[in-house]
Amino acid sequence: MVRHHGKRGSRLLRAQVKAEFWKGKRVFLTGHTGFKGGWLSLWLADMGAIVRGYSLLPPTDPSLFEVARIKSVVESIHGDIRNLSQISTAMTEFNPDIVIHMAAQPLVRFSYIDPIETYSTNVMGTLNVFEGARKCSNLRAIVNITTDKCYENKEWEWGYRESEPMGGHDPYSNSKGCAELLTSAYRNSFFNTKDGPYLSSGRAGNVIGGGDWAKDRLIPDILRAFEVSQPVVIRNPLATRPWQHVLEPLSGYLILAQHLYAEGHKFAEGWNFGPRDEDVEPVEWILNKMVNTWGEGASWELDKTPQPHEAKYLKLDISKAKTHMKWTPTWKLESTLQRIVSWHRAWLSGDNMQLYCLREIKDYMADMSH
Ligand SMILES: NC(=O)c1ccc[n+]([C@@H]2O[C@H](COP(=O)([O-])OP(=O)(O)OC[C@H]3O[C@@H](n4cnc5c(N)ncnc54)[C@H](O)[C@@H]3O)[C@@H](O)[C@H]2O)c1
């Protein structure tokens, strides 16, 4: 639903996640035991979608999957995307209308330790999902989740546009660049018929939010240290990233799927979903805000040991999603950080985190429509 808002005589249009669209849709979601997949499972189920999740066991302990009881809202299948016959069968038996593929090995530092697992999951796993998709007779829309790191990083201050070359210095970024090339080859070769399915990809920024316990990610590292009143040890305080609350890219993926389903090929492309320019901040800025928001016991210090290469500067140009989908970011970075601290404190004090997440989703949807 596109809402109309009067503002000083002008009419602003903003895309909306349409609950009525998702009600009753059969959605096959890979990566539902992970951070983004857990949030998306709750959002989809809350709108009345019928979701089959397919993933390995949760990648962390604790995990959003356990903490927010994701298994109680979706059908959860434990499987490996590297196993072609298993993923194909899980997809064809379910007969989805929409596939959202986000299962991956998503960590840059781990990709230096195990490049084979990274490439086999992110490239061959994606290939297997596409092969499964070719056999699904009702399927109309596929959204493949890659990353802002898929672009060849030129260490410049401009945002990357969707038309820029794929690349990736480290195995993770590069595997996602490969997954993008695979997406365009499959779109051109197999998903090019008039009736679909239509294949697109979503490239988001650095996603943050409550419920992430991944290793070597800034927010989880910060919270783990603050919990025990230890200084968080930081590798690259000057690295600048396009930070965004997890519900921001998820809203982009959902709106993209709505368009793909209704309008097809026009939207079967790559799409950036990043934050506002002013929310692209260095790690140091995030640290200082988190220290102030958390309060007593919070501090950070610099890790001076040699570190593997990580890009210094990374930003996404979101003009395309703004212009063609009317998708824009909703929450500002500062309030996102406050939300993360509140979420984490609620978890520490034993709140019902499924309800807590659902309330956050409701707030987000309300704020999107203002
Ligand atoms: N978190 C971020 O900042 C960020 C930013 C941009 C893009 N992404 C992308 O978003 C997606 C989700 O990321 P996340 O942060 O939720 O990661 P996560 O590690 O929390 O979740 C990864 C999910 O993939 C599943 N998985 C991993 N290997 C698998 C395999 N071989 N077979 C089946 N399932 C497997 C895990 O079980 C888990 O469900 C990934 O594709 C990631 O690359 C994440």
The ligand as an SDF file (V2000), in Angstrom:
LIG
                    3D

 44 48  0  0  0  0  0  0  0  0999 V2000
   24.1750   -8.9650    9.6830 N   0  0  0  0  0  0  0  0  0  0  0  0
   24.6670   -8.1010    8.7860 C   0  0  0  0  0  0  0  0  0  0  0  0
   25.2220   -7.0620    9.1210 O   0  0  0  0  0  0  0  0  0  0  0  0
   24.4770   -8.3690    7.3130 C   0  0  0  0  0  0  0  0  0  0  0  0
   24.7250   -7.3240    6.4220 C   0  0  0  0  0  0  0  0  0  0  0  0
   24.5450   -7.5350    5.0560 C   0  0  0  0  0  0  0  0  0  0  0  0
   24.1350   -8.7730    4.6210 C   0  0  0  0  0  0  0  0  0  0  0  0
   23.9120   -9.7840    5.5090 N   0  0  0  0  0  0  0  0  0  0  0  0
   23.4470  -11.0680    4.9740 C   0  0  0  0  0  0  0  0  0  0  0  0
   22.1910  -11.3640    5.5550 O   0  0  0  0  0  0  0  0  0  0  0  0
   22.0410  -12.7690    5.6970 C   0  0  0  0  0  0  0  0  0  0  0  0
   21.7160  -13.1530    7.1250 C   0  0  0  0  0  0  0  0  0  0  0  0
   22.7650  -12.7050    7.9740 O   0  0  0  0  0  0  0  0  0  0  0  0
   22.6940  -12.8160    9.5640 P   0  0  0  0  0  0  0  0  0  0  0  0
   23.3780  -11.6490   10.0920 O   0  0  0  0  0  0  0  0  0  0  0  0
   21.3030  -13.0940    9.9850 O   0  0  0  0  0  0  0  0  0  0  0  0
   23.6080  -14.1150    9.8150 O   0  0  0  0  0  0  0  0  0  0  0  0
   23.4860  -15.2730   10.8970 P   0  0  0  0  0  0  0  0  0  0  0  0
   24.8440  -15.9020   11.0240 O   0  0  0  0  0  0  0  0  0  0  0  0
   22.8440  -14.7810   12.1370 O   0  0  0  0  0  0  0  0  0  0  0  0
   22.5030  -16.3220   10.2150 O   0  0  0  0  0  0  0  0  0  0  0  0
   22.9460  -17.1440    9.1620 C   0  0  0  0  0  0  0  0  0  0  0  0
   21.8870  -18.1840    8.8950 C   0  0  0  0  0  0  0  0  0  0  0  0
   22.3220  -19.0260    7.8300 O   0  0  0  0  0  0  0  0  0  0  0  0
   22.2280  -20.3880    8.2600 C   0  0  0  0  0  0  0  0  0  0  0  0
   23.2450  -21.1670    7.5580 N   0  0  0  0  0  0  0  0  0  0  0  0
   24.5770  -20.9790    7.5110 C   0  0  0  0  0  0  0  0  0  0  0  0
   25.1550  -21.9290    6.7510 N   0  0  0  0  0  0  0  0  0  0  0  0
   24.1380  -22.7270    6.2950 C   0  0  0  0  0  0  0  0  0  0  0  0
   24.0770  -23.8770    5.4690 C   0  0  0  0  0  0  0  0  0  0  0  0
   25.1700  -24.4110    4.9300 N   0  0  0  0  0  0  0  0  0  0  0  0
   22.8720  -24.4410    5.2250 N   0  0  0  0  0  0  0  0  0  0  0  0
   21.7260  -23.9260    5.7700 C   0  0  0  0  0  0  0  0  0  0  0  0
   21.7300  -22.8500    6.5630 N   0  0  0  0  0  0  0  0  0  0  0  0
   22.9220  -22.2510    6.8260 C   0  0  0  0  0  0  0  0  0  0  0  0
   22.4510  -20.3390    9.7580 C   0  0  0  0  0  0  0  0  0  0  0  0
   21.9930  -21.5310   10.3690 O   0  0  0  0  0  0  0  0  0  0  0  0
   21.6090  -19.1170   10.0860 C   0  0  0  0  0  0  0  0  0  0  0  0
   20.2490  -19.4720   10.0920 O   0  0  0  0  0  0  0  0  0  0  0  0
   23.3500  -13.3780    5.1740 C   0  0  0  0  0  0  0  0  0  0  0  0
   23.1690  -13.7470    3.8310 O   0  0  0  0  0  0  0  0  0  0  0  0
   24.3390  -12.2510    5.3020 C   0  0  0  0  0  0  0  0  0  0  0  0
   25.4150  -12.3890    4.4210 O   0  0  0  0  0  0  0  0  0  0  0  0
   24.0620   -9.6030    6.8600 C   0  0  0  0  0  0  0  0  0  0  0  0
  1  2  1  0
  2  3  2  0
  2  4  1  0
  4  5  1  0
  4 44  2  0
  5  6  2  0
  6  7  1  0
  7  8  2  0
  8  9  1  0
  8 44  1  0
  9 10  1  0
  9 42  1  0
 10 11  1  0
 11 12  1  0
 11 40  1  0
 12 13  1  0
 13 14  1  0
 14 15  2  0
 14 16  1  0
 14 17  1  0
 17 18  1  0
 18 19  2  0
 18 20  1  0
 18 21  1  0
 21 22  1  0
 22 23  1  0
 23 24  1  0
 23 38  1  0
 24 25  1  0
 25 26  1  0
 25 36  1  0
 26 27  1  0
 26 35  1  0
 27 28  2  0
 28 29  1  0
 29 30  1  0
 29 35  2  0
 30 31  1  0
 30 32  2  0
 32 33  1  0
 33 34  2  0
 34 35  1  0
 36 37  1  0
 36 38  1  0
 38 39  1  0
 40 41  1  0
 40 42  1  0
 42 43  1  0
M  CHG  2   8   1  16  -1
M  END
$$$$
